[in-house]
Each structure stands twice: as structure tokens, then as C-alpha cells.
């Protein structure tokens, strides 16, 4: 059984479009995250939710809006896509936000903006 | 500011030889340090962590890491490398976020290539 799943795996779209990436975890974890990995493999946190509440919001453009309908799901909606949004986006989860426990990562969504 | 550094972009090692992937950190207070591995087209997988206790931490797939407070290092090691260990390795440190909770700061990653 997949622990952290993301859909879609690949997303190719035009500049200016709006797109969503979905994430689900079946680990019973309270905390979920979105990360962005750029073409040089640098990995940076974007958002974190704990029990459906936003707890980390890094300096991410307002075009990015996370939504957590329940603690097993954390979706990422992106408005007015730009070329620079092209990256691999990873969802992750952990038992608690304190990071005493490790994070479990999804397989990633490769977003290409043309 | 708290940070981690991985000074080597790539490490090459022959199969069967010991391997070391380096990580140094800069934190205030006690560090929480982690190693993750990323195989091609996959998400990151947890290998091991240092929170407190023994300086030598054992993790998954035969990996271990040594916490050295005086040298502010947390190098990843394995006594005998396998070709299947070839991957991208990330060191991470826990940092207090301005949002009022903890987050990871990741190093830039080290690509390990094990040659048959």
C-alpha cells in the first residue's frame, strides 16, 4: 500500500493556466508538507499543515494556495502558472510537526510550464 | 541562521569500498540532524537521524552516521558500498521557522556513484 501518494505524476501545461496537485497519506499522520525541488535538486519547504491548520507558510507567491480538507489530504492549487514554477513538487507527512519523527515523502509531481 | 553544508556535489567509490558522504552544520542549541536518500524519479526516503544519545547512529540499508560536536559534522558512512547505493543523498537540520514551528533545512545534496 502506498503511504504518501500524489496525482498527477506528470503535469505539462501552458503559462497562465491554473492547475492542482493532490496528495493523500494513509499513515494516520497529523502533519503534511509541500516541498519544491528545482532543476538543480535544491529542496525547499513551501507549506505545512497540522490537523488541517496551516503552520508553515514560507515566502511563496500568493498564486500558490494549499488546501487541507482533512488531515489525510493536502492539495496544492497554483494560479496563473509561470515558467519558473517548473519543478518537482513533493508532498510529505510526519506524525507531528516537531520533526522528532522522520518525514515520509510522496513520489513527486513533475510540473512543466511551457 | 541554522544551516547545513554538503561540500561535495558528487562522490565516486568502487563497489565494496567504504563510503563517506560529508555534512557539516551550523545551529544554535542542540542539533536535530537527518539523512535522506533520493533514488531517480522517487521521493526522499529517511535513512537515519541524530537527536541525542550515542554519537554513532545506525540507520537503514547498512548506513550509519557519526555526530561530531567539536567539528560540527554529521558524515554518512557505509563500510562496503553497493552499486544499488548510487543515489542522491541529502543532509537536513531542524530549524525553527518564523511561522512558529520546526522545518527542515536541506543541504544541496551529494550524488553518490558506486562503480562496479
Contacts between the chains, C-beta under 8 A, distances in Angstrom:
chain1	res1	chain2	res2	distance
A	4	B	43	7.3
A	40	B	108	7.8
A	41	B	38	8.0
A	41	B	88	6.3
A	41	B	108	7.4
A	41	B	109	4.9
A	42	B	106	7.6
A	42	B	108	6.3
A	42	B	109	7.7
A	43	B	44	7.6
A	43	B	90	6.6
A	43	B	106	4.5
A	43	B	109	7.6
A	44	B	106	7.4
A	45	B	103	5.1
A	45	B	104	6.5
A	48	B	99	7.8
A	48	B	101	7.1
A	48	B	103	6.9
A	50	B	101	7.5
A	55	B	99	6.0
A	55	B	100	7.1
A	55	B	101	4.9
A	56	B	97	5.4
A	56	B	99	4.5
A	56	B	101	6.2
A	56	B	103	5.7
A	57	B	99	6.0
A	58	B	97	7.8
A	58	B	99	7.9
A	58	B	103	7.9
A	90	B	43	5.5
A	90	B	44	7.1
A	92	B	43	7.5
A	92	B	44	7.7
A	97	B	101	4.8
A	97	B	102	6.4
A	98	B	101	7.6
A	98	B	102	5.7
A	99	B	32	6.1
A	99	B	94	4.7
A	99	B	102	4.6
A	99	B	103	7.6
A	99	B	104	6.8
A	100	B	32	7.4
A	100	B	51	6.4
A	102	B	34	6.8
A	102	B	46	3.7
A	102	B	49	6.4
A	103	B	44	7.7
A	103	B	46	6.9
A	103	B	104	7.4
A	104	B	46	7.4
A	105	B	36	7.9
A	105	B	43	3.2
A	105	B	44	4.4
A	105	B	45	7.1
A	106	B	43	5.2
A	107	B	41	7.7
A	107	B	42	6.0
A	107	B	43	5.2
A	108	B	41	7.5
A	108	B	42	7.3
A	108	B	43	5.5
